[in-house]
Amino acid sequence: MAVTLYCTWKDVQARLSQAGAALKIDDDPSTQADVLAEAAVEVNGYCLLDYTPAALAASDWVRYAARNIAAYLACTRRGNPAPQGVQARYEAAIVALARVQAGAATIPDAARRKTQAPVLSNQRARQWPVNEVKTVEGTSTGTAAGYTQFTDPFDLLDYSI
């Protein structure tokens, strides 16, 4: 399955410089696609439950996080340590993505999946004689099994004259 890339090699070059990025892949230039895909998979691991790939691809915040991850992956690809600045930005991106995954933060310029939004269903509000909200079982998927139906005592009274 094809992975949606969240940054480009030009983004990595902007982080490492053009010469620095070229030195990281001088043994096999085709690995730049692998580095970008691996960075996208890393972002997906943290965000795909709450966000669609299209929403993530349109986000500048995700692009910057993926760029920092891809720069780190390019630097450490052959077993070399990453420079301190690249390491610090990578760690900051991972911490931010972990906060998004834990629900402590949201991606500021991306819409969450509709399935993650809280919703109410089968609700009927009644304000007389007492404020109450009760669930009406069985209206959305058929009849409910194993539930007792709330019986309103005022519904049982005969008001005919």
PLY file of the C-alpha trace (Angstrom):
ply
format ascii 1.0
element vertex 161
property float x
property float y
property float z
element edge 160
property int vertex1
property int vertex2
end_header
0.00 0.00 0.00
1.34 3.41 -0.92
2.13 5.75 1.94
1.09 9.39 1.77
4.26 11.45 2.13
4.05 14.47 4.41
7.27 16.21 3.39
9.56 16.36 0.37
13.29 15.94 -0.04
13.51 19.73 -0.49
12.13 20.05 3.05
14.91 17.80 4.33
17.45 19.83 2.35
16.09 22.97 3.99
16.77 21.40 7.39
20.20 19.87 6.65
21.36 22.10 3.76
21.56 20.82 0.22
25.14 19.62 0.59
24.44 18.03 3.97
21.43 16.13 2.67
23.40 14.97 -0.38
26.19 13.64 1.87
23.70 11.58 3.87
22.54 9.62 0.81
25.65 9.74 -1.41
25.99 5.95 -1.38
22.47 5.34 -2.73
20.39 8.36 -3.84
17.27 6.20 -4.19
17.08 5.92 -0.40
15.63 9.41 -0.10
12.20 7.93 -0.95
12.67 5.36 1.83
13.59 8.06 4.33
10.51 10.12 3.43
8.24 7.06 3.57
9.67 5.99 6.93
9.05 9.47 8.33
5.45 9.33 7.07
4.94 5.91 8.65
6.30 7.28 11.94
3.80 10.16 11.83
1.00 7.75 10.88
1.78 5.60 13.91
0.99 8.52 16.18
-1.81 10.29 14.29
-3.70 7.96 11.97
-6.25 6.89 14.56
-7.59 10.45 14.95
-6.77 12.01 11.56
-7.15 10.99 7.93
-4.06 10.88 5.68
-5.55 13.70 3.59
-5.93 15.93 6.65
-2.38 15.13 7.74
-0.99 15.83 4.26
-2.61 19.27 4.21
-1.18 20.25 7.60
1.91 22.44 7.84
2.44 21.26 11.41
2.66 17.65 10.23
4.97 18.66 7.38
7.39 20.26 9.84
7.25 17.25 12.17
7.81 14.84 9.26
10.68 17.00 8.01
12.43 16.83 11.39
11.91 13.06 11.57
13.14 12.55 7.99
16.25 14.67 8.64
17.04 12.53 11.69
16.46 9.31 9.75
18.71 10.51 6.92
21.47 11.35 9.40
21.30 8.03 11.26
20.67 5.84 8.21
24.19 4.38 8.09
24.63 4.06 11.83
26.15 7.49 12.39
24.92 9.71 15.21
22.80 12.68 14.26
24.02 16.22 15.01
22.71 17.66 18.29
20.37 20.13 16.58
18.80 17.44 14.42
18.54 15.11 17.43
16.82 17.81 19.51
14.29 18.62 16.78
13.56 14.91 16.28
12.94 14.40 20.00
10.69 17.48 20.14
8.67 16.18 17.17
8.26 12.75 18.79
7.16 14.32 22.09
4.61 16.49 20.26
3.30 13.51 18.27
3.04 11.44 21.46
0.94 14.21 23.03
-1.35 14.12 19.99
-1.64 10.35 20.25
-2.46 10.54 23.97
-5.17 13.14 23.32
-3.36 15.84 25.32
-2.94 17.96 22.17
-4.45 18.28 18.72
-2.92 19.10 15.38
-3.78 22.79 15.01
-4.46 22.89 11.27
-5.99 19.45 10.67
-9.55 18.27 11.15
-10.08 15.16 13.24
-11.89 12.12 11.91
-15.64 12.28 12.23
-15.66 8.98 14.11
-13.65 10.58 16.92
-16.20 13.33 17.56
-18.53 12.77 20.52
-22.15 12.30 19.51
-25.47 11.53 21.15
-27.98 9.14 19.70
-31.38 7.86 20.76
-31.90 10.73 23.18
-35.23 12.24 24.16
-35.28 15.29 26.39
-38.23 15.81 28.70
-38.54 18.86 30.89
-41.79 18.09 32.65
-42.37 17.06 35.42
-38.63 16.70 36.03
-35.72 17.51 33.76
-34.46 14.23 32.45
-32.83 12.74 29.39
-33.56 9.14 28.68
-32.34 6.82 26.01
-34.93 5.38 23.71
-33.77 1.84 23.08
-34.19 0.19 19.77
-34.88 3.14 17.48
-31.62 3.05 15.54
-30.86 -0.66 15.17
-34.17 -2.39 15.79
-35.42 -3.64 19.12
-33.00 -3.75 22.00
-32.58 -7.03 23.83
-31.91 -7.28 27.53
-32.94 -3.72 28.43
-35.86 -2.60 30.52
-38.03 0.17 29.16
-38.46 3.18 31.44
-42.12 3.64 32.21
-43.19 7.18 32.95
-45.90 7.09 35.64
-47.58 10.16 34.12
-47.99 8.33 30.82
-50.15 5.75 32.61
-52.71 8.28 33.87
-55.97 8.62 32.04
-56.65 12.30 31.32
-59.93 11.80 29.50
-62.92 13.56 30.95
0 1
1 2
2 3
3 4
4 5
5 6
6 7
7 8
8 9
9 10
10 11
11 12
12 13
13 14
14 15
15 16
16 17
17 18
18 19
19 20
20 21
21 22
22 23
23 24
24 25
25 26
26 27
27 28
28 29
29 30
30 31
31 32
32 33
33 34
34 35
35 36
36 37
37 38
38 39
39 40
40 41
41 42
42 43
43 44
44 45
45 46
46 47
47 48
48 49
49 50
50 51
51 52
52 53
53 54
54 55
55 56
56 57
57 58
58 59
59 60
60 61
61 62
62 63
63 64
64 65
65 66
66 67
67 68
68 69
69 70
70 71
71 72
72 73
73 74
74 75
75 76
76 77
77 78
78 79
79 80
80 81
81 82
82 83
83 84
84 85
85 86
86 87
87 88
88 89
89 90
90 91
91 92
92 93
93 94
94 95
95 96
96 97
97 98
98 99
99 100
100 101
101 102
102 103
103 104
104 105
105 106
106 107
107 108
108 109
109 110
110 111
111 112
112 113
113 114
114 115
115 116
116 117
117 118
118 119
119 120
120 121
121 122
122 123
123 124
124 125
125 126
126 127
127 128
128 129
129 130
130 131
131 132
132 133
133 134
134 135
135 136
136 137
137 138
138 139
139 140
140 141
141 142
142 143
143 144
144 145
145 146
146 147
147 148
148 149
149 150
150 151
151 152
152 153
153 154
154 155
155 156
156 157
157 158
158 159
159 160
